[in-house]
Amino acid sequence: LPSKAAPYRPKSAHHHPFRIFWFSVLLTLGLGSLIFGHMGVSGLWLFTILVVLEVTFSFDNAVINSKVLVGMSQVWQKVFLTAGIFVAVFVVRFILPIAIVMIASGHGFMDVVNLALHKPVEYGKILHEASPMIDAFGGAFLIMIGLSYFIDYNKRVHWMRHVEPILAKAGRFENFKVCIMLSVAAVLYFTVEAPHKSLVLISAVLGIVLHIGLELFGSFFHEDDAKSVKIKTGWAAFASLLYLEILDASFSFDGVIGAFAITNSVLLIVAGLGAGAIWVRSLTVYLLRTGALSKYKYLENGAHWAIMALGVMMIAKLFHLELPEWATGGLGLLFVSLAVGSSILEARSINLQEAAAAKLHQAEEQLKNSASKIVPRKRR
């Protein structure tokens, strides 16, 4: 496995948005032209909606991606941003749904591929019927990500100051988040519809176990170097790469199922969501190279609240409580936007306070200098 330890530190010229987003623009225009040629204006319109849907759903995913990538070596960053694109587009948004339909229907791989390409209505119906398994697994995994971030005794940056400090204190108890999520899985088992009880329980527990396993896998291989270097390489970086790809898959589940409410064309869905995934990767690069996480103090907090909200909404779907697709994606954008706004307002407030303190200090120095120039008269 690659093991170069040098972190990615590109030159400032590489920060220009054109250098980062040119491939996304070119690919989107190319796919859009092909779809327009085969399906006309209506197909192009549906393609545009799918691209926007994917970017909206996964915007907060880009924030988390950039946070994880900062701690990976340059080699592994390039692996994520190159080979990872193939995984994101072809594996996650085409092969993974086919695998889910195989599990749900009992059909073979080629039978499901045939369904996807030639009987998309039936394919979409089976995929929708498998949604309890998808929602339980994805919801548990996403909520675990949020809880792992907030339930941390060493966390010092708090955005929602009435909630986050309390959650951080709970980090003193090592298995607190696992206890919460296993309790949620048990509640789901006793409250969901009878035909889905076992499937939901197993899926939720698998989501919890997978998150714990990835954390253990990464920390096991990173422990030896933790004191000397902060950049992950080798197996530790590989664990982070797996984490990012599974996170991307968790976000894509909702998008793939929601896409069938827009169109039954599997190829159009793969094209639209795939192009959106490329935009999300480009956004990840932009956030990474511009240092947005350090510039906006609460951006990471907002992204994790958005992830937890999406996880909760996936769990709510098990009880037929479902928001429109635009509202689901918009909620994530709302959290991130509010976090960025709070970061900007606080930074301005601090700058104003520092400027006022500097002026006060300058005025005091001027008074001292003026006082020292006054020579008292001698008495006769």
C-alpha positions, -999 to +999 in steps of 0.1 A: +000+000+000+012+036-006+030+050+024+043+085+015+038+107+045+039+141+029+006+160+033-010+177+003+001+213+002-007+227-033+004+261-045-019+290-041-024+291-079-042+258-076-069+274-054-086+291-084-121+276-088-115+270-126-086+246-119-107+226-095-142+226-111-132+224-148-136+186-150-170+187-134-182+214-158-168+196-188-183+162-178-217+177-170-218+195-203-207+164-222-233+142-205-260+168-209-253+171-246-256+133-250-288+132-231-302+161-250-294+143-283-311+111-272-340+123-250-345+160-259-353+189-236-373+168-211-343+144-206-319+173-202-343+188-176-345+156-156-307+152-158-303+187-144-327+180-115-308+148-107-274+166-106-288+193-083-305+166-061-272+148-057-252+179-049-278+191-024-279+157-006-241+154-004-230+190+002-223+183+039-206+150+028-180+172+010-173+190+043-166+157+061-146+144+032-123+174+033-119+171+071-108+134+067-086+141+037-066+168+056-052+139+077-042+117+048-010+117+028-009+132-007-008+097-023-041+087-006-057+120-013-051+114-050-064+078-047-097+092-032-100+119-059-092+097-089-099+060-083-125+070-058-145+087-085-149+054-103-162+039-070-185+068-064-201+068-099-201+032-111-199+010-079-220+031-055-246+044-079-250+014-102-235-018-088-246-012-051-283-007-060-281-039-081-266-058-052-295-045-029-321-056-055-303-090-057-306-095-019-342-083-018-355-103-048-332-133-049-324-128-085-289-133-100-267-105-110-273-106-148-311-109-142-311-077-121-289-059-147-315-069-173-343-056-151-324-023-146-318-018-183-350-032-198-376-032-170-368-001-150-403+002-135-400-033-119-364-027-109-374+006-091-403-011-074-380-039-060-355-013-049-382+007-032-394-024-014-359-029+000-359+006+014-365-005+051-331-024+049-314+006+033-330+032+057-321+012+088-285+006+078-279+041+064-297+059+092-278+040+119-244+046+102-250+083+097-263+089+132-232+070+146-210+095+126-228+125+142-227+110+177-190+101+174-183+137+166-204+154+193-199+128+221-162+136+225-149+148+259-119+165+242-142+185+218-138+223+225-155+240+196-193+242+203-218+258+179-251+249+195-240+259+230-271+246+248-266+211+234-231+204+223-213+209+256-236+184+273-230+159+245-192+165+248-193+158+286-210+124+279-178+115+260-164+105+294-183+073+291-166+052+265-196+032+252-223+058+256-229+063+219-230+025+212-255+021+241-277+048+226-277+033+191-283-003+203-312+011+222-325+028+191-321-005+172-341-023+199-369+003+198-371+000+160-375-038+163-405-034+186-421-005+167-417-011+129-441-031+108-441-069+116-427-081+082-397-058+086-388-063+122-358-087+118-345-071+087-345-036+103-328-049+134-301-067+115-295-037+092-293-012+120-269-033+140-247-038+109-246-001+104-235+004+140-209-024+138-195-012+105-188+023+120-172+008+151-151-016+129-138+012+107-128+033+137-110+004+153-093-006+120-080+030+115-069+035+151-052+001+152-029+009+123-024+045+132-015+040+168+022+034+163+027+066+144+003+088+163+029+104+185+053+112+157+031+121+127-004+134+122-007+123+085-022+089+080-005+065+056-007+027+047-035+008+064-046+037+085-052+058+054-069+028+037-093+026+067-101+063+062-106+057+025-131+029+032-148+052+057-152+079+031-166+055+004-191+040+029-201+075+040-207+084+003-227+052-002-249+061+029-256+095+013-263+080-021-290+055-009-316+082-004-306+099-037-309+067-057-343+057-043-355+093-046-343+095-082-369+068-092-396+092-082-382+115-109-375+090-137-374+053-144-344+054-167-315+038-148-289+052-173-303+087-168-302+082-130-266+070-131-256+099-154-273+125-133-263+113-098-228+104-112-223+139-125-235+153-091-210+130-073-182+145-094-193+180-084-192+169-048-156+155-052-146+188-068-162+207-039-142+185-015-110+195-033-120+232-031-127+230+006-094+211+012-072+235-008-087+267+004-087+257+041-124+264+045-126+243+077-102+266+095-117+297+079-152+289+091-151+278+127-184+261+129-186+245+094-177+210+107-203+213+134-230+223+109-221+194+086-223+168+114-257+182+125-268+179+088-256+143+087-275+134+119-306+150+105-304+129+074-299+098+095-329+106+116-350+112+085-339+078+071-351+062+103-383+082+102-390+067+068-395+033+085-427+048+099-438+063+066-428+098+078-411+112+046-402+147+035-400+157-001-366+152-017-360+190-020-367+194+017-344+165+028-315+180+008-324+215+017-322+208+055-286+198+051-278+229+032-296+250+059-274+236+087-242+242+068-253+277+057-262+286+093-229+273+106-210+293+080-231+324+088-224+320+125-187+316+118-185+348+098-205+368+124-183+356+152-151+363+133-164+399+125-173+404+162-138+392+173-122+415+147-142+445+159-133+438+195-096+435+187-097+467+166-115+485+195-089+471+220-061+482+197-075+517+194-079+520+232-043+508+237-031+533+212-050+561+229-035+551+263+000+552+248-006+586+233-018+599+267+013+585+284+036+601+258+018+635+262+020+633+300+057+626+299+064+657+277+048+680+303+076+694+325+065+707+359+076+743+367+101+749+396+090+769+426+109+801+433 
